[in-house]
Amino acid sequence: MTTIESAGRISGAGAGFLDRERTIATAGFNRWLVPPAALCIHLCIGMAYGFSVFWLPLSRAIGLTAPKACPDMSLWSELFTTTCDWKVASLGWMFTLFFVLLGVSAAIWGGWLERAGPRKAGFVAALCWGGGLLIGALGIYVHQLWIMWLGAGVIGGVGLGLGYISPVSTLIKWFPDRRGMATGMAIMGFGGGAMIGAPFANLLINYFKSSSDVGVWQTFVVMGIVYFIFMTIGAFAYRVTPAGWKPEGWTPPSEKKSMITEHHVHLDNAHKTPQFWLIWWVLCLNVSAGIGVIGMASPMLQEIFAGKLIGHPELTFSQLSADQKTVIAGIAAGFAGLLSLFNIGGRFAWASLSDYIGRKNTYYTFFILGILLYALAPTFAAMGSKLLFVLGFGIILSMYGGGFATVPAYLADMFGTQFVGAIHGRLLTAWSTAGIIGPVVVNYIREFQLAAGVPRDQLYNTTMYILCAMLIAGIICNYLIKPVHSKWYMSEAEVAKLQASKAGAGPVQTGSFGIGTGGLDGKAALFWLFVGVPLIWGVYKTLQSAWQIF
C-alpha cells in the first residue's frame, strides 16, 4: 500500500475536516496552489502594519470634530473612560500588543501546529483575527479601550502568530528545490497586507462616518468579516505533502553544502544549540533597525526635508504653516506606503536570491549594505536629495522584509524540515523583542535630541549611527553561525518513526506519488488571480500617493 493510499484510508476513517490527515495531497495535486492559500492568510493579517490609519479618527470618537481631551487622565483611567477621547499614544500600544503576542503565540503553539496541520491552525487564526476585530468593534462602540485591546490586540495578536507561521513548514516541504522562494512568496503577503488594508479601511471609514460617528467600529466589523472569509478560504485550500514526497524528477544536489544539513533536529533540542540563538540575534538586530524606521518614516521625512517637499527649500519644519504641514503630512504618507512596497518586494526578491547565494551570504549583504546606507542617510539629507534618501531607505526596508522571508529557509538549512515551522515560531520571539528595541531607540533618541536643541533636519543623524552599530553586531553573530553539531541530529529510526506517524501506518516510501512539480494550470491561475487582484490594487494606491514625493 502506498503512502497516498494510506492517507486516503485514514481520511475516510473518522478524521475531522480540519485535521491534518484530511489535508494530505493526493495524485494530481498542483503544489502551486499552496502559495496563494498562504497569501490569503498573510495579506489579511498584514493589516497589522496599517492600523495607524485608525488612530486619528479614534482619537476624536467622542469629540467628532476635535478630540475631547482629559489632560490629567492616566493610562489606567483611559482604559475605562466613556467620556474622554483616547490619546494617539495610547492607541499606538496596539502595535506592541500585536507583535509581542505574535511572537509569543507562535512560540507557544508552533509545536501544536506541526501536529495539527496548517488547515486547523489557519482556521483558528481566522477565528482569532476576524473575531478579534469584531470584539474590537464592540470596544469602540461602547468606548472601552480595554475591550479593544483585548479583542483586536490580544486575541487578534494570537491570530497573527498562528496565521504567520501556518504555511512555513508546509511550503518548505512542497518546495525543497526553492526553499527561499517558497517562503518569500507567502511572507511577502504580510508586508503587503497594509497596502491593501489601509486604503480599504479609509474607503470604509469615509463611507460609514456621519455627523454623529467617525465610522471606525463599522469598519472593524466589515473588515473582520471579510478577513475571516478570505483566511478561511486560504486555510481550507492548504494541503500537506505525503510523507517521503519529493518533486518529480528532482534529486537533492550531489554537491554537499556544509551550511545545508541533510539531517533533522528535534524541536525539543533546537533551542539548546548555539545556532538557534545566533540566528535569533541575527533576526532581532536586522528587524530592530528596520522596524524603528517604519515607525518614524512619516515624521522623519517631514522634519528632514520640510519645505523642500512643497517647493519651498528655504522653509524649515518649524517655519511651515499649519496648512503646509497638512500637505507634507500627506506626502509623507506616500513615503510610508512606498516603503511598504519595498518591504513586500524585498521579501520575495531577497528570499529567492538566497536560494542561489546562500542564507548566510544573504544576511551578510543585509548587514553590510545596511551599514553603508544608514551611514550615508545623513549625507543624503544634507544634500537635499529626496531621490537618494527615499531610494536608500527603500532598499533598507527591502532587506527588513527580506530578513523575515529568508529566516525560515535559514532554519531549515540548519535544523532540517521536520520541525521547521515550530522552530520558526519560537524564533519569532526575536521579532517581539525587536518590536520594543527598535522604536525605543529611534523615538527616545529623537526626543533627547529635540530637548537638546538639535535642528529638526538633523534629529536622526545620531540614530543612524547607532543603527549601524547594531548591524555590526549582526555581522558578528552571522559570522559565528556554523553547522549544527551531529550530537543534536535525530537518528534515521527516529525520523522514520515520526514520518510514519504522520503517514498513518506502515513504512514510509519516497517518490512523487503522482504529484509533479506543478505549473500555472487553470485552477492555479484563478487562485493566483484571486489573491493578485487586491494586491495589484494595493500597489496602485501606494504608487498613486507616493508620486507626490518627487
Disulfide bonds with the S-S distance in Angstrom:
Cys70-Cys84 1.74
